[in-house]
Amino acid sequence: MDEPAGAPQHDGGSTSAAAVHVPVLLDRVLALLAPALADRPAIAVDATLGLGGHAAALLAAHPRLTLIGLDRDPVALERSRDRLAAYAARVHLVHAVYDRMPEVLAELGHPGVDGVLFDLGVSSMQLDVADRGFAYSQDAPLDMRMDQTAGRTAEQVVNDYPVPELARVLREFGEERFAMRIAQAIDRERRVAPLRSTAQLADLVRTAIPAATRRAGGHPAKRTFQALRIEVNGELAAVRAAVPAALDALRVGGRVVVLAYHSLEDRIVKQELAARAADTTPVGLPVVLPEHGPQLRLLTRGAESAGDGEIEANPRAASVRLRAAERVRAAS
């Protein structure tokens, strides 16, 4: 997410790497979800299963838990299936983007759940496999799809989008101040020949950005790669749909935990949690109307970040922002 696309994130890049790369903020996630899951036949959704690191820890901690794991990446699902094989009787794995959560829960006959976890963004498995095209530090085809079975690629975006639309993507999703310069440079290049590789794009972005800017702030292609990945995978639209759906699915006493890795995702989460934690009783009334009272109780003061010790042990946690809430009232 906000960390360099050349560096891995989340909980591991391969079956062997899963033993090395620990899930981000694992202990904090477990502690926040435990009151909603402990000592009962609870149901939880891991909406971004990845390699199943958080899921495995939750299943081990709560022997009566049933876990529903969603992921848009078929490769991640298969690796998680292997990792979670010991808990197979209590696990449902579904190939789906997390904004399909209501549909998945309905199909499985679970109208309400006790916990939901989101670990947003690209997984380290996707970053670590060079031919996925997420990392500017490795030359690869410009793909960037989290689900390689569907959708447009980053190559199609950079070669087909009109310059104003391409600049908008870079500006809005990458918060790139030189969005138009980069879009125009891409256009000049693609008029000669289509852009095909991550190295070609990274070099082009580097030359398009002023030299003084290139000397600070990390790799100059970082924001461009983030923006293209978000556009290719429709990430922000999915978050906007999925977080409200997850909150609607929570039973009273249920909890949601969200790990976000850049400000765009975190802002969506913050606004949705804050809106549902607010008292909407009309101004001037002497008492809180029950049907207008807060639906949520915020469990974190703002967004929590990883401590120095965890970041040192697990650099993937450097840019994480964690927010959590508990449902305290059913929707009217």
C-alpha positions as CSV (number, residue, x, y, z in Angstrom):
1,M,0.0,0.0,0.0
2,D,1.9,3.1,1.1
3,E,5.0,1.1,1.5
4,P,7.2,0.6,-1.6
5,A,5.8,-1.8,-4.2
6,G,9.2,-3.4,-4.3
7,A,8.7,-4.5,-0.7
8,P,6.4,-7.3,0.5
9,Q,3.4,-6.7,2.8
10,H,1.0,-8.7,4.8
11,D,1.6,-12.3,5.9
12,G,3.8,-14.1,3.5
13,G,4.8,-14.7,-0.1
14,S,4.8,-18.5,-0.5
15,T,4.1,-21.6,1.5
16,S,7.5,-21.5,3.0
17,A,7.5,-17.8,3.4
18,A,4.3,-18.0,5.4
19,A,6.4,-19.4,8.2
20,V,8.8,-16.4,8.0
21,H,6.4,-13.5,7.3
22,V,4.1,-13.1,10.2
23,P,0.6,-11.5,9.8
24,V,0.6,-7.8,10.5
25,L,-0.5,-6.8,14.1
26,L,-1.5,-10.4,14.8
27,D,-1.6,-10.1,18.6
28,R,-3.6,-6.9,18.5
29,V,-6.1,-8.4,15.9
30,L,-6.6,-11.5,18.1
31,A,-7.1,-9.4,21.2
32,L,-9.7,-7.1,19.6
33,L,-11.7,-9.9,18.1
34,A,-11.5,-12.3,21.1
35,P,-14.5,-10.8,23.1
36,A,-16.8,-11.5,20.2
37,L,-15.5,-15.0,19.4
38,A,-14.5,-16.6,22.6
39,D,-16.3,-19.5,24.3
40,R,-19.2,-19.7,21.8
41,P,-20.0,-21.2,18.4
42,A,-19.1,-17.9,16.7
43,I,-18.9,-17.1,13.0
44,A,-16.2,-14.8,11.6
45,V,-15.3,-13.5,8.1
46,D,-11.7,-13.0,7.0
47,A,-12.6,-10.8,4.1
48,T,-9.1,-10.7,2.7
49,L,-7.8,-14.2,3.4
50,G,-4.4,-14.0,1.7
51,L,-2.2,-16.8,2.9
52,G,-4.4,-17.4,5.9
53,G,-2.1,-16.2,8.7
54,H,-4.7,-14.3,10.6
55,A,-7.3,-17.0,9.9
56,A,-5.1,-19.8,11.2
57,A,-4.4,-17.9,14.4
58,L,-8.1,-17.2,15.0
59,L,-9.1,-20.8,14.4
60,A,-6.4,-22.0,16.8
61,A,-7.5,-19.6,19.5
62,H,-11.2,-20.3,19.2
63,P,-12.0,-24.1,18.8
64,R,-15.8,-23.4,18.3
65,L,-15.2,-20.8,15.6
66,T,-16.5,-21.2,12.0
67,L,-14.5,-19.0,9.6
68,I,-15.5,-17.8,6.2
69,G,-12.5,-16.8,4.1
70,L,-12.8,-14.6,1.0
71,D,-10.2,-13.8,-1.5
72,R,-10.3,-12.7,-5.1
73,D,-7.0,-14.5,-5.9
74,P,-7.4,-18.2,-6.7
75,V,-3.8,-18.9,-6.0
76,A,-4.1,-17.4,-2.5
77,L,-7.2,-19.5,-1.8
78,E,-5.4,-22.7,-2.7
79,R,-2.4,-21.9,-0.5
80,S,-4.7,-21.0,2.3
81,R,-6.7,-24.2,1.9
82,D,-3.4,-26.1,2.5
83,R,-2.5,-24.0,5.4
84,L,-5.9,-24.3,7.1
85,A,-6.3,-28.0,6.3
86,A,-6.3,-29.0,10.0
87,Y,-9.4,-26.8,10.5
88,A,-11.2,-27.8,7.3
89,A,-14.4,-28.8,9.1
90,R,-14.8,-25.2,10.4
91,V,-13.7,-23.3,7.3
92,H,-15.5,-22.1,4.2
93,L,-13.3,-20.6,1.5
94,V,-14.9,-18.6,-1.3
95,H,-13.4,-17.1,-4.4
96,A,-14.9,-13.6,-4.2
97,V,-14.0,-9.9,-3.8
98,Y,-15.0,-8.8,-0.3
99,D,-17.7,-6.5,-1.6
100,R,-19.6,-9.7,-2.3
101,M,-19.8,-10.5,1.4
102,P,-23.6,-10.1,1.7
103,E,-24.2,-12.5,-1.2
104,V,-21.7,-15.0,0.2
105,L,-23.2,-14.9,3.6
106,A,-26.7,-15.4,2.2
107,E,-25.5,-18.4,0.1
108,L,-24.0,-20.0,3.2
109,G,-27.1,-19.3,5.4
110,H,-25.4,-16.9,7.8
111,P,-27.4,-13.6,8.0
112,G,-25.3,-12.4,10.9
113,V,-21.7,-12.8,12.0
114,D,-19.7,-12.2,15.2
115,G,-16.5,-10.9,13.7
116,V,-15.1,-9.4,10.5
117,L,-11.4,-8.8,9.6
118,F,-10.1,-6.8,6.6
119,D,-6.4,-6.7,5.8
120,L,-6.6,-4.5,2.8
121,G,-4.3,-4.0,-0.2
122,V,-2.0,-6.2,-2.1
123,S,-0.7,-9.3,-0.4
124,S,3.0,-10.1,-0.1
125,M,2.4,-13.3,-2.1
126,Q,1.3,-11.1,-5.0
127,L,4.2,-8.7,-4.6
128,D,6.8,-11.5,-4.2
129,V,5.8,-13.3,-7.4
130,A,7.5,-11.2,-10.1
131,D,5.3,-12.0,-13.0
132,R,2.2,-10.5,-11.2
133,G,3.6,-7.1,-12.1
134,F,2.9,-5.3,-8.8
135,A,6.6,-4.5,-7.9
136,Y,8.6,-1.9,-9.7
137,S,11.8,-3.5,-8.3
138,Q,11.3,-6.5,-10.6
139,D,10.8,-6.5,-14.3
140,A,7.6,-8.2,-15.3
141,P,4.5,-7.8,-17.5
142,L,2.3,-4.9,-16.6
143,D,-0.5,-7.0,-15.1
144,M,-1.3,-6.0,-11.5
145,R,-4.6,-8.0,-11.3
146,M,-5.2,-9.6,-7.9
147,D,-7.4,-12.1,-9.8
148,Q,-5.6,-13.0,-13.0
149,T,-8.6,-14.8,-14.3
150,A,-10.6,-11.6,-14.9
151,G,-10.5,-7.9,-15.6
152,R,-8.3,-5.4,-17.4
153,T,-4.6,-5.3,-16.8
154,A,-2.3,-2.3,-15.9
155,E,-0.9,-2.6,-19.5
156,Q,-4.4,-1.9,-20.8
157,V,-4.8,1.1,-18.5
158,V,-1.5,2.8,-19.4
159,N,-1.9,2.1,-23.1
160,D,-5.6,2.8,-23.6
161,Y,-6.7,5.5,-21.2
162,P,-6.9,9.0,-22.6
163,V,-4.3,11.3,-21.0
164,P,-6.8,13.3,-18.8
165,E,-8.3,10.0,-17.4
166,L,-4.8,8.5,-16.8
167,A,-3.7,11.7,-15.0
168,R,-6.9,11.5,-12.9
169,V,-6.1,8.0,-11.8
170,L,-2.6,8.9,-10.8
171,R,-3.7,12.0,-9.0
172,E,-6.7,10.5,-7.1
173,F,-5.4,7.0,-6.4
174,G,-1.7,7.7,-6.1
175,E,-1.9,11.3,-4.8
176,E,0.8,12.0,-7.4
177,R,1.5,15.7,-7.7
178,F,3.1,15.2,-11.1
179,A,0.2,13.1,-12.5
180,M,-0.2,15.1,-15.7
181,R,3.5,15.1,-16.5
182,I,3.6,11.3,-16.0
183,A,0.5,10.8,-18.1
184,Q,1.9,12.9,-20.9
185,A,5.2,11.1,-20.8
186,I,3.4,7.7,-21.0
187,D,1.4,9.0,-24.0
188,R,4.5,10.0,-25.8
189,E,6.1,6.6,-25.2
190,R,3.0,4.6,-26.2
191,R,2.7,6.5,-29.5
192,V,6.0,4.9,-30.4
193,A,5.2,1.5,-29.0
194,P,3.0,0.1,-26.3
195,L,4.3,-0.1,-22.8
196,R,4.6,-3.8,-21.8
197,S,6.8,-4.1,-18.7
198,T,7.1,-2.8,-15.1
199,A,10.7,-1.8,-15.6
200,Q,9.8,0.2,-18.7
201,L,7.1,2.1,-16.8
202,A,9.2,2.6,-13.7
203,D,12.1,4.1,-15.8
204,L,9.6,6.3,-17.7
205,V,8.1,7.7,-14.4
206,R,11.6,8.3,-13.0
207,T,12.5,10.5,-16.0
208,A,9.2,12.3,-16.0
209,I,9.5,13.5,-12.4
210,P,11.8,16.6,-11.7
211,A,15.3,15.6,-10.5
212,A,15.0,17.4,-7.2
213,T,11.9,15.4,-6.4
214,R,13.6,12.1,-7.4
215,R,16.2,12.6,-4.7
216,A,13.7,12.4,-1.8
217,G,10.6,10.4,-0.8
218,G,11.4,6.9,-1.9
219,H,11.1,5.4,-5.4
220,P,9.6,7.9,-7.8
221,A,7.3,5.2,-9.3
222,K,5.8,4.3,-6.0
223,R,2.7,6.4,-6.3
224,T,2.1,5.5,-9.9
225,F,2.2,1.8,-9.3
226,Q,-0.1,2.2,-6.3
227,A,-2.6,4.2,-8.4
228,L,-2.6,1.7,-11.3
229,R,-3.1,-1.2,-8.9
230,I,-6.0,0.5,-7.2
231,E,-7.6,1.3,-10.6
232,V,-7.0,-2.2,-12.1
233,N,-8.6,-3.9,-9.1
234,G,-11.3,-1.4,-8.2
235,E,-10.0,-1.4,-4.7
236,L,-11.6,1.8,-3.3
237,A,-15.0,1.0,-4.7
238,A,-14.8,-2.4,-3.1
239,V,-13.9,-0.9,0.2
240,R,-16.7,1.6,0.0
241,A,-19.2,-1.2,-0.5
242,A,-17.7,-3.9,1.7
243,V,-17.2,-2.0,5.0
244,P,-20.9,-0.9,5.3
245,A,-21.9,-4.4,4.4
246,A,-19.7,-5.9,7.0
247,L,-21.1,-3.6,9.7
248,D,-24.7,-4.5,8.6
249,A,-23.8,-8.2,9.0
250,L,-22.4,-7.8,12.6
251,R,-24.6,-9.1,15.4
252,V,-24.9,-6.9,18.5
253,G,-21.6,-7.6,20.4
254,G,-19.9,-8.4,17.1
255,R,-16.6,-6.7,16.2
256,V,-14.9,-5.5,13.1
257,V,-11.1,-4.9,12.6
258,V,-9.7,-3.2,9.6
259,L,-6.0,-2.9,8.6
260,A,-5.4,-0.3,6.0
261,Y,-2.1,0.7,4.4
262,H,-2.7,4.1,2.8
263,S,-4.8,7.2,3.6
264,L,-7.4,6.7,0.9
265,E,-8.6,3.4,2.3
266,D,-8.2,4.5,5.9
267,R,-10.3,7.6,5.2
268,I,-13.2,5.5,3.9
269,V,-13.0,3.2,7.0
270,K,-12.7,6.2,9.4
271,Q,-15.8,7.9,8.0
272,E,-18.0,4.9,8.0
273,L,-17.1,3.9,11.5
274,A,-17.5,7.5,12.8
275,A,-20.9,7.8,11.2
276,R,-22.2,4.7,12.8
277,A,-20.7,5.6,16.2
278,A,-22.5,8.9,16.3
279,D,-25.7,9.8,18.1
280,T,-28.2,11.0,15.4
281,T,-30.9,12.2,17.8
282,P,-32.3,15.5,16.5
283,V,-30.7,18.6,18.0
284,G,-32.7,20.1,20.8
285,L,-34.2,16.9,22.2
286,P,-33.5,16.4,26.0
287,V,-32.7,12.7,25.7
288,V,-31.1,10.3,23.3
289,L,-33.7,8.5,21.2
290,P,-32.9,4.8,21.3
291,E,-33.4,4.4,17.6
292,H,-31.0,7.2,17.0
293,G,-28.3,6.1,19.4
294,P,-24.9,5.0,18.2
295,Q,-24.8,1.6,16.4
296,L,-21.0,1.2,17.1
297,R,-18.6,1.7,19.9
298,L,-15.1,2.6,18.6
299,L,-12.4,0.3,20.1
300,T,-9.4,2.3,19.0
301,R,-8.5,6.0,19.6
302,G,-8.0,7.1,16.0
303,A,-5.9,4.7,13.9
304,E,-3.4,2.5,15.7
305,S,0.0,1.9,14.1
306,A,2.6,-0.8,14.7
307,G,5.2,-0.2,17.3
308,D,8.9,0.0,16.6
309,G,9.6,-3.5,17.8
310,E,7.0,-5.0,15.4
311,I,8.2,-2.9,12.5
312,E,11.8,-4.0,13.1
313,A,10.7,-7.6,13.2
314,N,8.1,-7.3,10.4
315,P,8.8,-4.3,8.0
316,R,5.4,-5.1,6.4
317,A,3.7,-3.3,9.3
318,A,5.4,0.0,8.7
319,S,2.5,1.8,7.1
320,V,-0.5,0.0,8.7
321,R,-3.4,1.8,10.2
322,L,-5.7,-0.3,12.4
323,R,-9.3,0.7,13.3
324,A,-11.8,-1.4,15.2
325,A,-15.4,-1.2,16.4
326,E,-18.1,-3.2,18.2
327,R,-21.8,-3.2,17.4
328,V,-23.8,-2.1,20.4
329,R,-27.2,-1.6,18.8
330,A,-29.1,-3.3,16.0
331,A,-30.0,-1.0,13.1
332,S,-33.5,0.5,13.3
